[in-house]
Amino acid sequence: AEQLARARRLRKSGATAAAAALILAAAFPLGTVNRLEQLLVRTYWNALAPGQALAVWADTRYQQLAVGEREGQFAVYSNGLLAVTFPDPFEVTRRVHLCLNQCADPRDVLLIGQGLEGEAQRVLDYPVRSLTLVILDPEYPRRIRPLLPAEDRARLRDPRLELVPADGVEYLRGTARRFDLVVLHTPPPATAAFNRFYTREYFDLVRRRLNPSGAVVVGLEASESFMGPEMRRYVGTLNNTLGSVFPRVIAAPGTSLLFFASGPAGRITLDADELARRLAARNLPSAASFRSSQFRLMLQPERVEWLRETLADEAVAPVNTDRRPVIYLHNLRLWDLVTEGRLGGMLAALDRLTLPWLLLIAAAALLLATAGAAGTLRGESPGRLEGR
């Protein structure tokens, strides 16, 4: 319900922002741009995140970054999409223990995307040798760091942590380092640019950077207990794409599904008792308050089995590739569904096309638009051009 409400607010805020932008452009000669720009920001923000105080608003080179605050909780929005909320120590601690114990000895860890808001700090509770956090936007740490709890800010000075401002794809292509665990915290595939982080080609880059017993973690927003046909195909596509690269793939249930993948020598598991034994053997001081029963709550057998059967039923779901970005189209169809749009038929047709056909359609549309614009500049309507 919250996702539906947020989607409708975003659609409303987009229309509001467009109307305000027209007013802003008209008011430019009148010298009231600054006041109208502030009005535009407030109008957009109130539609996007009602009830939250605006803590950060910045147009960086890579994104429109906004951070809202309510009762000490911060919500980070990247280009209008909710990216992460913090602080959330309970949930972050559970997720880190679940991920870090998928490896026998997680010495070198790579986080791509989010992690500065608490997860990196909890990873550093482990005796890792290095933690590399790749963040596309170098402005992001400067804006977020002052909002973190004092203890989390201090942990970011740990010499084992390396912050790398880079694109996640380009970093993997350029580095020769190998890792025991790679955690992908990239935004959902809501755009063609973000689709790159969910393709067979990208997962193959990750595989080449893993040690033989290493593991990769990929998250995907979904339903905790029910999935309609569109959502099933969406998560099934990610599962099959991972399976086209890694021989072992398992998925943990939750509002955010966690997919774990590894090679034959990997030790990924959803056995709660085994994970509890691994954590106990590490004898971490910070894990003293984390009871093994937490693993059993996260990995209830009936829910794990339901998700496994759901993914098995989607064995024919297509593989997401750079040339055929199907998971991006699935995301658009889900967005259209929850916002009560009318693009389902068109998106279903596009789902069957490969990238060359999509590029051909885009090129044809651009050519028609250019021809129409050229005719307008010469004082000719598109109708007169077609009549010749």
C-alpha positions in Angstrom: 0.0 0.0 0.0 2.9 2.4 0.8 4.6 1.6 -2.5 1.3 2.3 -4.3 0.8 5.6 -2.5 4.3 6.6 -3.2 4.0 5.8 -6.9 0.8 7.9 -7.2 2.5 10.8 -5.3 5.4 10.6 -7.7 3.2 10.7 -10.7 1.3 13.7 -9.2 4.6 15.4 -8.3 5.9 15.0 -11.8 2.9 16.8 -13.3 3.1 19.5 -10.6 6.8 20.0 -11.3 6.2 20.3 -15.0 3.6 23.0 -14.6 5.8 24.9 -12.1 8.7 24.7 -14.6 6.6 26.5 -17.2 5.7 29.2 -14.7 9.4 29.5 -13.8 10.4 29.9 -17.4 7.8 32.6 -18.0 8.9 34.5 -14.8 12.5 34.6 -15.8 12.5 38.1 -17.2 10.6 39.4 -14.1 13.5 38.7 -11.7 11.5 36.3 -9.5 13.3 33.2 -10.5 14.8 32.4 -7.0 11.5 32.7 -5.2 9.7 30.6 -7.8 12.5 28.0 -7.8 12.0 27.7 -4.1 8.3 27.3 -4.6 8.9 24.6 -7.2 11.2 22.7 -4.8 8.7 22.9 -1.9 5.7 21.9 -4.2 7.6 18.9 -5.6 8.9 17.9 -2.1 5.5 18.0 -0.4 4.1 15.8 -3.1 7.1 13.4 -3.0 7.5 13.1 0.8 4.6 14.6 2.7 5.4 15.1 6.4 9.1 15.0 6.0 11.4 18.0 6.6 13.7 18.7 3.7 17.3 18.2 5.1 19.3 18.1 1.8 18.5 19.3 -1.7 21.3 19.2 -4.2 21.7 18.9 -8.0 24.9 17.0 -8.4 26.7 15.9 -11.6 25.1 12.5 -11.3 21.7 12.9 -9.7 19.1 15.1 -8.1 19.7 14.3 -4.4 17.1 14.9 -1.7 17.0 13.8 1.9 14.0 14.1 4.2 13.9 13.9 7.9 11.1 12.9 10.3 11.6 12.1 14.0 15.3 11.4 13.6 14.9 9.1 10.6 16.3 10.1 7.2 15.0 9.1 3.8 17.3 9.5 0.7 15.8 10.1 -2.7 17.8 9.8 -5.9 16.1 11.4 -8.9 12.7 11.1 -7.1 13.2 7.4 -6.2 13.6 6.3 -2.6 17.1 4.9 -2.3 17.6 4.2 1.5 16.4 5.1 4.9 18.6 5.4 8.0 19.5 4.9 10.8 18.0 1.5 10.9 20.5 -0.5 13.1 18.2 -3.5 13.7 17.5 -4.2 10.0 21.1 -3.4 8.9 22.6 -5.6 11.5 20.4 -8.6 10.5 21.2 -8.1 6.8 25.0 -7.8 7.4 25.1 -11.0 9.5 23.1 -12.8 6.8 25.4 -11.7 4.0 28.8 -11.9 5.7 28.1 -15.5 6.9 27.6 -16.7 3.4 31.4 -16.9 3.1 33.8 -19.0 5.1 36.3 -16.2 5.6 35.1 -12.8 4.2 38.4 -11.0 4.2 38.0 -8.6 1.2 34.5 -7.2 0.7 33.1 -5.0 -2.0 30.0 -2.8 -1.7 28.6 -1.2 -4.8 26.0 1.6 -4.4 24.5 2.2 -0.9 26.3 1.3 2.3 27.6 4.5 3.8 24.4 4.8 5.9 25.2 2.0 8.3 26.0 -1.2 6.4 29.7 -0.4 5.8 30.1 0.3 9.6 28.6 -3.1 10.5 30.8 -4.9 8.0 33.8 -3.3 9.7 32.7 -5.1 12.9 34.0 -8.2 11.2 37.8 -8.9 11.0 37.8 -8.0 7.3 41.1 -7.0 5.7 39.5 -4.5 3.3 36.2 -3.0 2.6 35.8 -1.2 -0.7 32.7 1.0 -1.1 32.1 2.2 -4.7 29.8 5.2 -5.0 29.1 6.8 -8.3 28.5 10.3 -6.9 31.5 11.8 -5.1 29.2 14.5 -3.7 27.1 11.9 -1.9 29.4 11.1 1.1 29.9 14.9 1.8 26.1 15.4 2.0 25.3 12.3 3.9 28.1 12.0 6.4 26.9 14.9 8.7 23.5 13.2 9.0 24.9 10.0 10.4 25.1 9.1 14.1 28.4 10.2 15.7 29.5 6.6 16.1 28.9 5.7 12.4 30.8 8.9 11.3 33.7 7.8 13.4 33.7 4.3 11.9 34.1 5.7 8.4 37.7 6.7 9.5 38.7 3.0 9.7 41.8 2.5 7.5 40.4 -0.7 6.1 37.6 1.3 4.4 38.3 2.7 0.9 35.7 5.0 -0.7 35.9 4.9 -4.5 33.9 7.4 -6.6 33.3 5.4 -9.7 30.6 3.8 -11.9 30.0 0.2 -10.6 30.3 -1.3 -14.1 33.5 0.6 -15.0 35.1 -0.2 -11.7 34.7 -3.9 -12.2 36.0 -3.7 -15.7 39.1 -1.8 -14.6 40.1 -3.5 -11.3 42.3 -6.6 -11.0 41.4 -7.1 -7.4 39.5 -10.2 -6.2 36.9 -10.3 -3.4 35.3 -12.8 -1.1 32.0 -11.0 -1.0 30.4 -8.6 -3.5 27.2 -6.8 -2.3 25.3 -5.0 -5.0 23.2 -2.1 -3.5 22.4 -0.4 -6.8 19.0 1.3 -7.4 16.2 -0.9 -8.8 16.2 -1.3 -12.7 13.8 1.6 -13.1 15.8 3.2 -15.9 17.9 1.9 -18.8 21.1 3.1 -16.9 20.3 1.1 -13.8 19.3 -1.9 -15.9 23.1 -2.4 -16.5 23.5 -3.6 -12.9 21.1 -6.5 -13.4 22.3 -8.0 -16.7 24.1 -11.3 -17.5 27.1 -9.2 -18.7 27.4 -7.4 -15.4 27.1 -10.5 -13.3 29.8 -12.1 -15.4 32.1 -9.1 -14.5 31.3 -9.8 -10.8 32.0 -13.5 -11.2 35.5 -12.7 -12.6 36.3 -10.6 -9.6 35.2 -13.3 -7.0 37.5 -15.6 -5.3 36.7 -19.3 -5.9 34.7 -19.6 -2.7 33.2 -16.1 -2.9 29.6 -15.0 -3.1 27.6 -12.2 -4.6 24.5 -10.6 -3.0 21.8 -8.8 -5.1 18.7 -7.2 -3.6 15.3 -6.6 -5.3 12.2 -4.9 -3.9 9.2 -7.3 -3.9 6.4 -8.7 -1.9 7.0 -10.6 1.3 4.1 -13.1 0.9 2.3 -12.6 -2.4 3.3 -12.1 -6.0 1.1 -11.5 -9.0 2.1 -12.6 -12.5 4.0 -9.4 -13.2 6.0 -9.5 -10.0 6.7 -13.2 -10.4 8.2 -12.7 -13.9 10.2 -9.7 -12.6 11.9 -11.7 -9.8 12.1 -14.8 -12.0 14.0 -12.9 -14.6 16.6 -11.8 -12.0 16.9 -15.3 -10.7 17.4 -16.8 -14.2 19.9 -14.1 -15.1 22.0 -14.9 -12.1 21.6 -18.6 -12.9 23.0 -18.1 -16.4 26.3 -17.0 -14.8 26.5 -18.8 -11.4 25.9 -22.5 -10.9 24.4 -21.9 -7.4 21.6 -19.3 -6.7 19.4 -19.1 -3.7 16.9 -16.4 -2.5 15.9 -15.2 1.0 12.4 -13.9 1.4 11.4 -10.5 2.7 10.1 -7.1 1.6 13.5 -6.8 -0.1 14.5 -10.2 -1.6 18.1 -11.1 -1.2 19.6 -13.3 -3.9 22.9 -15.1 -3.1 25.0 -16.6 -5.9 28.3 -18.4 -6.0 30.5 -20.8 -7.9 30.7 -24.6 -7.1 33.1 -24.0 -4.2 30.8 -21.4 -2.5 29.1 -21.9 0.9 25.9 -20.0 0.4 23.1 -21.3 2.5 19.6 -20.5 3.9 20.0 -22.9 6.8 19.4 -20.7 9.9 21.1 -23.1 12.3 24.2 -23.3 10.1 24.4 -19.5 9.8 24.0 -19.2 13.6 27.0 -21.6 14.0 29.1 -19.6 11.6 28.4 -16.4 13.4 29.0 -17.9 16.9 32.4 -19.2 15.7 33.5 -15.7 14.7 33.1 -14.6 18.3 32.3 -11.0 17.4 31.9 -8.6 20.4 29.3 -6.7 18.4 27.2 -9.8 17.8 26.6 -10.5 21.5 23.1 -9.1 21.3 22.3 -10.8 18.1 20.5 -14.1 18.9 20.6 -17.0 16.6 16.8 -17.0 16.6 17.0 -13.9 14.4 18.2 -16.1 11.5 15.2 -18.4 12.1 12.8 -15.4 12.0 14.4 -14.2 8.7 14.5 -17.6 7.1 11.3 -19.4 8.1 11.3 -22.7 6.2 7.8 -22.3 4.8 8.5 -18.9 3.4 11.9 -20.0 2.0 10.1 -22.9 0.3 7.3 -20.7 -1.0 9.9 -18.4 -2.6 11.9 -21.3 -4.0 8.7 -22.8 -5.6 7.7 -19.4 -7.0 11.1 -19.0 -8.7 11.0 -22.5 -10.0 7.6 -21.8 -11.6 9.3 -18.9 -13.5 12.1 -21.1 -15.0 11.1 -20.0 -18.5 11.4 -16.3 -17.6 13.9 -14.6 -20.0 17.5 -13.7 -19.1 18.2 -10.0 -18.8 21.0 -8.8 -21.1 22.5 -5.5 -22.3 20.9 -6.2 -25.7 17.5 -7.3 -24.3 16.8 -5.2 -21.2 13.7 -7.2 -20.1 13.9 -6.6 -16.4 13.8 -2.9 -17.1 10.6 -3.4 -19.0 9.2 -5.6 -16.3 9.9 -2.7 -13.8 8.1 -0.3 -16.1 5.1 -2.6 -16.3 4.9 -2.9 -12.5 5.1 0.9 -12.2 2.3 1.3 -14.8 0.3 -1.3 -12.9 0.5 0.3 -9.5 0.0 3.8 -10.8 -3.1 2.6 -12.8 -1.5 3.6 -16.1 -2.5 2.4 -19.6 0.9 1.4 -21.1 0.7 -2.3 -20.3 -0.1 -3.4 -23.9 2.7 -1.3 -25.4 5.3 -2.4 -22.8 4.3 -6.1 -23.3 5.0 -5.6 -27.1 8.3 -4.0 -26.3 9.2 -6.9 -24.0 9.4 -9.2 -27.1 11.9 -6.9 -28.9 15.7 -7.0 -28.8 17.9 -4.0 -28.4 18.5 -3.5 -32.2 14.7 -3.3 -32.8 14.3 -0.9 -29.9 17.0 1.3 -31.2 15.5 1.2 -34.7 12.1 2.3 -33.3 13.8 5.1 -31.3 15.7 6.3 -34.4 12.5 6.3 -36.5 10.7 8.3 -33.8 13.6 10.8 -33.7 13.7 11.1 -37.5 9.9 11.8 -37.6 10.2 14.4 -34.8 13.2 16.1 -36.6 11.3 16.2 -39.9 8.3 17.7 -38.1 10.4 20.3 -36.4 12.2 21.2 -39.6 8.8 21.7 -41.3 7.6 23.9 -38.5 10.7 26.1 -38.7 10.0 26.6 -42.4 6.4 27.6 -41.6 5.1 24.2 -42.9 2.9 21.9 -40.8 3.6 18.1 -40.6 0.4 17.6 -42.5 1.7 19.6 -45.5 5.0 17.7 -45.4 3.1 14.4 -45.6 1.0 15.6 -48.5 3.9 16.1 -50.8 
